[in-house]
């Protein structure tokens, strides 16, 4: 489950980068629609500029849909991980995914700080994206 969560976080990061790239691409295509220039000496026909803009917006919409789906899945996985009953897994989740300090974990789980620290030392680290 943790490996899937890590892969999902990496995929979301890639999709957000792709979204930013497509936004920039759409802005450039929009500017080309109004100015009809690619650079100082090169002109772009309006139909080509509009096609480039529509293509960028279509791809941007599909990337945003994928981001929304992955975000919902990430929230479901986080809620499942949050409801873990085993103490070592719960401490590892709170420490590595929620990034809580051990004293805060102790307060939330109603265990002593020394017990949580001992469990934390025994449980292996979760790799995050």
Kinemage of the C-alpha trace (Angstrom):
@kinemage 1
@onewidth
@group {chain A} dominant
@subgroup {mainchain}
@vectorlist {calphas} color= white
{ca unk a 1} P 0.000 0.000 0.000
{ca unk a 2} L 2.829 2.397 0.843
{ca unk a 3} L 4.544 1.685 -2.501
{ca unk a 4} L 1.330 2.558 -4.323
{ca unk a 5} L 1.048 5.723 -2.292
{ca unk a 6} L 4.619 6.713 -3.154
{ca unk a 7} L 4.049 6.039 -6.848
{ca unk a 8} L 0.848 8.047 -6.716
{ca unk a 9} L 2.648 11.012 -5.132
{ca unk a 10} L 5.322 10.858 -7.840
{ca unk a 11} L 2.678 10.666 -10.561
{ca unk a 12} L 0.836 13.664 -9.125
{ca unk a 13} L 4.066 15.652 -9.081
{ca unk a 14} L 4.716 14.784 -12.742
{ca unk a 15} L 1.147 15.662 -13.720
{ca unk a 16} L 1.348 19.016 -11.953
{ca unk a 17} L 4.591 19.786 -13.789
{ca unk a 18} L 2.908 18.798 -17.061
{ca unk a 19} L -0.044 21.041 -16.191
{ca unk a 20} L 2.273 24.026 -15.689
{ca unk a 21} L 3.999 23.296 -19.003
{ca unk a 22} L 0.675 23.097 -20.839
{ca unk a 23} L -0.511 26.347 -19.255
{ca unk a 24} L 2.584 28.094 -20.582
{ca unk a 25} L 2.085 26.476 -23.973
{ca unk a 26} L -1.550 27.624 -24.087
{ca unk a 27} L -0.531 31.165 -23.142
{ca unk a 28} L 2.011 31.254 -25.964
{ca unk a 29} L -0.569 29.902 -28.430
{ca unk a 30} L -3.063 32.518 -27.268
{ca unk a 31} L -0.525 35.290 -27.820
{ca unk a 32} L 0.135 33.924 -31.294
{ca unk a 33} L -3.594 34.071 -32.056
{ca unk a 34} L -3.654 37.790 -31.333
{ca unk a 35} L -0.301 38.845 -32.765
{ca unk a 36} L 0.034 36.203 -35.527
{ca unk a 37} L 3.791 36.243 -34.992
{ca unk a 38} L 6.065 33.462 -33.901
{ca unk a 39} L 9.082 35.722 -33.762
{ca unk a 40} L 10.146 39.001 -35.310
{ca unk a 41} L 10.183 37.854 -38.950
{ca unk a 42} L 7.891 34.802 -38.951
{ca unk a 43} L 4.113 35.021 -39.190
{ca unk a 44} L 1.710 32.250 -38.246
{ca unk a 45} L -1.656 31.781 -39.973
{ca unk a 46} L -4.623 32.294 -37.670
{ca unk a 47} L -6.075 28.820 -38.255
{ca unk a 48} L -2.780 27.201 -37.214
{ca unk a 49} L -2.546 29.418 -34.139
{ca unk a 50} L -6.140 28.543 -33.147
{ca unk a 51} L -5.471 24.847 -33.696
{ca unk a 52} L -2.369 25.047 -31.470
{ca unk a 53} L -4.378 26.820 -28.763
{ca unk a 54} L -7.284 24.350 -28.920
{ca unk a 55} L -4.872 21.413 -28.844
{ca unk a 56} L -3.057 22.782 -25.792
{ca unk a 57} L -6.341 23.450 -23.972
{ca unk a 58} L -7.647 19.960 -24.768
{ca unk a 59} L -4.499 18.340 -23.396
{ca unk a 60} L -4.618 20.660 -20.373
{ca unk a 61} L -8.182 19.581 -19.608
{ca unk a 62} L -7.250 15.891 -19.771
{ca unk a 63} L -4.256 16.454 -17.467
{ca unk a 64} L -6.448 18.340 -14.995
{ca unk a 65} L -8.969 15.468 -15.001
{ca unk a 66} L -6.145 13.015 -14.305
{ca unk a 67} L -4.881 15.220 -11.468
{ca unk a 68} L -8.368 15.322 -9.952
{ca unk a 69} L -8.708 11.518 -10.138
{ca unk a 70} L -5.271 10.946 -8.611
{ca unk a 71} L -5.930 13.492 -5.868
{ca unk a 72} L -9.168 11.738 -4.899
{ca unk a 73} L -7.357 8.391 -4.852
{ca unk a 74} L -4.577 9.864 -2.703
{ca unk a 75} L -7.143 11.169 -0.220
{ca unk a 76} L -8.774 7.723 -0.024
{ca unk a 77} L -5.414 6.034 0.567
{ca unk a 78} L -4.515 8.606 3.231
{ca unk a 79} L -7.812 7.971 5.018
{ca unk a 80} L -7.158 4.215 4.908
{ca unk a 81} L -3.635 4.699 6.240
{ca unk a 82} L -4.955 7.023 8.922
{ca unk a 83} L -7.214 4.239 10.237
{ca unk a 84} L -4.414 1.695 10.702
{ca unk a 85} L -4.804 -0.207 13.968
{ca unk a 86} L -1.262 -1.536 14.374
{ca unk a 87} L 0.825 0.819 16.465
{ca unk a 88} L 4.150 0.523 14.542
{ca unk a 89} L 2.441 1.197 11.212
{ca unk a 90} L 0.433 4.060 12.696
{ca unk a 91} L 3.567 5.679 14.151
{ca unk a 92} L 5.430 5.253 10.851
{ca unk a 93} L 2.521 6.809 8.954
{ca unk a 94} L 2.232 9.778 11.307
{ca unk a 95} L 5.995 10.300 11.391
{ca unk a 96} L 6.806 9.895 7.682
{ca unk a 97} L 3.654 10.866 5.792
{ca unk a 98} L 2.010 13.371 8.111
{ca unk a 99} L 5.442 14.604 9.278
{ca unk a 100} L 4.389 14.883 12.922
{ca unk a 101} L 6.981 15.070 15.706
{ca unk a 102} L 7.039 12.190 18.161
{ca unk a 103} L 5.591 14.224 21.029
{ca unk a 104} L 2.550 15.094 18.876
{ca unk a 105} L 2.165 11.419 17.914
{ca unk a 106} L 2.258 10.519 21.592
{ca unk a 107} L -0.524 13.016 22.328
{ca unk a 108} L -2.721 11.795 19.477
{ca unk a 109} L -2.295 8.103 20.288
{ca unk a 110} L -2.504 8.540 24.086
{ca unk a 111} L 0.767 6.715 24.639
{ca unk a 112} L 3.843 7.971 26.444
{ca unk a 113} L 6.562 9.735 24.526
{ca unk a 114} L 9.153 7.088 25.452
{ca unk a 115} L 6.923 4.261 24.161
{ca unk a 116} L 6.269 6.081 20.876
{ca unk a 117} L 9.990 6.792 20.538
{ca unk a 118} L 10.813 3.110 21.064
{ca unk a 119} L 8.252 2.060 18.434
{ca unk a 120} L 9.513 4.728 16.058
{ca unk a 121} L 13.074 3.461 16.343
{ca unk a 122} L 11.950 -0.096 15.555
{ca unk a 123} L 9.687 0.744 12.619
{ca unk a 124} L 11.336 1.277 9.265
{ca unk a 125} L 11.122 4.584 7.411
{ca unk a 126} L 8.540 5.044 4.695
{ca unk a 127} L 9.944 6.420 1.461
{ca unk a 128} L 8.010 9.364 0.133
{ca unk a 129} L 8.054 10.986 -3.274
